Amino acid sequence: MEAPLRETRSNVSLAPLTTLRAGGAAERFWVARTVDQLAAISGHLHAEGTVPTILGHGSNVLPSDDGVPGDTVHVLSRRIEIEPSGVVTADCGCAFQDLFLATAQAGFLGFEYAVGIPGTLGGALVSNAGAYRSNVSEFLTELEVVHSGERRWVEPTFMSFSYRDSRLRRPRPEACTLLRARFRLPRGIPKAIYDEAREYQRQRISKQPPPASAGSFFKNVTGADFAASLENLPDRLRNAGVVPAGFLIQEAGLSGFRHKGAMIARRHANFIVNVGGATAFAIRELAELAKRRVLDQFGVLLEEEVLYLGDWSRFGTAEA
Ligand SMILES: Cc1cc2nc3c(=O)[nH]c(=O)nc-3n(C[C@H](O)[C@H](O)[C@H](O)COP(=O)(O)OP(=O)(O)OC[C@H]3O[C@@H](n4cnc5c(N)ncnc54)[C@H](O)[C@@H]3O)c2cc1C
């Protein structure tokens, strides 16, 4: 067993470790460079009765300006093993895009949509990340976790996956760290795999704004009646009964709206971008404004895809 305690630091600023480039510091900060280190740190903290905050590439989180109390574990384990049968075992700290590259190079399909998603495999599993009608739970066969101090392999049903959701997104966090995931991928034709990924990448570049963001801030809304009631919604979406959150925010007149260094992107109204020194509170204030406007205009409460980390008790109070 590798010694896990070596890399603990105090008050580590999390803003540089998030794609929104905002937020305060982690009270205690651990770095796990291998799966065994991650398991040992998690086991040690669970045994102390602590539920650590796990951080991947920080591309789906907003840590509070008031910081993240307790222990934060930064996952840097990156191994990917591919068997000729298409069984892939990957560390949850590997970049989701590296998983695409490694598996595509070995001639397997399944992660084409992952190109341009800047997170780790662990973060992708927590939010059942996906795009273009695919998601990470699709070819998943097993997961290795440390759950309440115990290291074991579990079935995908353990995660209770649904659209951009899993049990690890619930408001009361569980003592559960994702260590490794196993997939069984079908063989594909290399040219077709790369062509598909290239096409998705092209679409992303044309839609996504370049500045600091956490991708889509809110989940899309589903509902055939609601979609049918929206005159300006493109037919394709109306027929699918899907209403993009960005469509609602744009219809509410907020595209390009700025608030203290944060902005609703013009190119994609579901992206809140940090255009210059926005605090986490400012970003969340803008998100709350978008939610209020959409609720007033459409009677729909948007749900965040981005996860708020840490101590938000001062948010929305007079002191904030
Ligand atoms: C430009 C841009 C485009 C994006 N496009 C998409 C997209 O098309 N589709 C999509 O679904 N998402 C998209 N995202 C969001 C994000 O990239 C994904 O959700 C990503 O998979 C998150 O991974 P992460 O490592 O950054 O997670 P983090 O942000 O670090 O963490 C997210 C959550 O997962 C938890 N977590 C992370 N690792 C572990 C672990 N090993 N064990 C337990 N919990 C863990 C964290 O505690 C946190 O609650 C986009 C983001 C950006 C910035």
PDBQT file of the ligand as one rigid body, heavy atoms in Angstrom, charges set to zero:
ROOT
HETATM    1  C1  LIG A 401     -16.644  23.324 -22.693  1.00  0.00    +0.000 C 
HETATM    2  C2  LIG A 401     -17.370  22.214 -21.959  1.00  0.00    +0.000 A 
HETATM    3  C3  LIG A 401     -18.150  21.316 -22.671  1.00  0.00    +0.000 A 
HETATM    4  C4  LIG A 401     -18.842  20.291 -22.011  1.00  0.00    +0.000 A 
HETATM    5  N1  LIG A 401     -19.609  19.430 -22.739  1.00  0.00    +0.000 NA
HETATM    6  C5  LIG A 401     -20.298  18.463 -22.097  1.00  0.00    +0.000 A 
HETATM    7  C6  LIG A 401     -21.125  17.567 -22.847  1.00  0.00    +0.000 A 
HETATM    8  O1  LIG A 401     -21.231  17.627 -24.057  1.00  0.00    +0.000 OA
HETATM    9  N2  LIG A 401     -21.808  16.610 -22.167  1.00  0.00    +0.000 N 
HETATM   10  C7  LIG A 401     -21.721  16.496 -20.792  1.00  0.00    +0.000 A 
HETATM   11  O2  LIG A 401     -22.373  15.599 -20.229  1.00  0.00    +0.000 OA
HETATM   12  N3  LIG A 401     -20.940  17.322 -20.073  1.00  0.00    +0.000 NA
HETATM   13  C8  LIG A 401     -20.232  18.298 -20.680  1.00  0.00    +0.000 A 
HETATM   14  N4  LIG A 401     -19.454  19.153 -19.948  1.00  0.00    +0.000 N 
HETATM   15  C9  LIG A 401     -19.412  19.028 -18.474  1.00  0.00    +0.000 C 
HETATM   16  C10 LIG A 401     -18.236  18.207 -17.912  1.00  0.00    +0.000 C 
HETATM   17  O3  LIG A 401     -17.102  18.284 -18.769  1.00  0.00    +0.000 OA
HETATM   18  C11 LIG A 401     -18.577  16.745 -17.680  1.00  0.00    +0.000 C 
HETATM   19  O4  LIG A 401     -19.651  16.620 -16.775  1.00  0.00    +0.000 OA
HETATM   20  C12 LIG A 401     -17.343  16.022 -17.124  1.00  0.00    +0.000 C 
HETATM   21  O5  LIG A 401     -17.464  14.677 -17.340  1.00  0.00    +0.000 OA
HETATM   22  C13 LIG A 401     -17.057  16.309 -15.669  1.00  0.00    +0.000 C 
HETATM   23  O6  LIG A 401     -15.815  15.696 -15.317  1.00  0.00    +0.000 OA
HETATM   24  P1  LIG A 401     -14.784  16.410 -14.317  1.00  0.00    +0.000 P 
HETATM   25  O7  LIG A 401     -13.641  15.509 -14.125  1.00  0.00    +0.000 OA
HETATM   26  O8  LIG A 401     -14.468  17.770 -14.793  1.00  0.00    +0.000 OA
HETATM   27  O9  LIG A 401     -15.685  16.457 -13.010  1.00  0.00    +0.000 OA
HETATM   28  P2  LIG A 401     -15.590  17.522 -11.840  1.00  0.00    +0.000 P 
HETATM   29  O10 LIG A 401     -16.175  18.807 -12.332  1.00  0.00    +0.000 OA
HETATM   30  O11 LIG A 401     -14.237  17.567 -11.266  1.00  0.00    +0.000 OA
HETATM   31  O12 LIG A 401     -16.602  16.855 -10.819  1.00  0.00    +0.000 OA
HETATM   32  C14 LIG A 401     -17.957  16.715 -11.141  1.00  0.00    +0.000 C 
HETATM   33  C15 LIG A 401     -18.654  15.911 -10.026  1.00  0.00    +0.000 C 
HETATM   34  O13 LIG A 401     -18.162  14.580 -10.040  1.00  0.00    +0.000 OA
HETATM   35  C16 LIG A 401     -17.594  14.244  -8.780  1.00  0.00    +0.000 C 
HETATM   36  N5  LIG A 401     -16.465  13.355  -9.072  1.00  0.00    +0.000 N 
HETATM   37  C17 LIG A 401     -15.478  13.546  -9.986  1.00  0.00    +0.000 A 
HETATM   38  N6  LIG A 401     -14.667  12.487 -10.012  1.00  0.00    +0.000 NA
HETATM   39  C18 LIG A 401     -15.134  11.594  -9.111  1.00  0.00    +0.000 A 
HETATM   40  C19 LIG A 401     -14.715  10.306  -8.668  1.00  0.00    +0.000 A 
HETATM   41  N7  LIG A 401     -13.626   9.690  -9.171  1.00  0.00    +0.000 N 
HETATM   42  N8  LIG A 401     -15.453   9.695  -7.695  1.00  0.00    +0.000 NA
HETATM   43  C20 LIG A 401     -16.551  10.280  -7.176  1.00  0.00    +0.000 A 
HETATM   44  N9  LIG A 401     -16.987  11.501  -7.547  1.00  0.00    +0.000 NA
HETATM   45  C21 LIG A 401     -16.284  12.146  -8.500  1.00  0.00    +0.000 A 
HETATM   46  C22 LIG A 401     -17.222  15.571  -8.154  1.00  0.00    +0.000 C 
HETATM   47  O14 LIG A 401     -17.182  15.478  -6.743  1.00  0.00    +0.000 OA
HETATM   48  C23 LIG A 401     -18.355  16.449  -8.638  1.00  0.00    +0.000 C 
HETATM   49  O15 LIG A 401     -19.497  16.223  -7.818  1.00  0.00    +0.000 OA
HETATM   50  C24 LIG A 401     -18.737  20.177 -20.587  1.00  0.00    +0.000 A 
HETATM   51  C25 LIG A 401     -17.928  21.079 -19.875  1.00  0.00    +0.000 A 
HETATM   52  C26 LIG A 401     -17.250  22.089 -20.556  1.00  0.00    +0.000 A 
HETATM   53  C27 LIG A 401     -16.383  23.042 -19.764  1.00  0.00    +0.000 C 
ENDROOT
TORSDOF 0
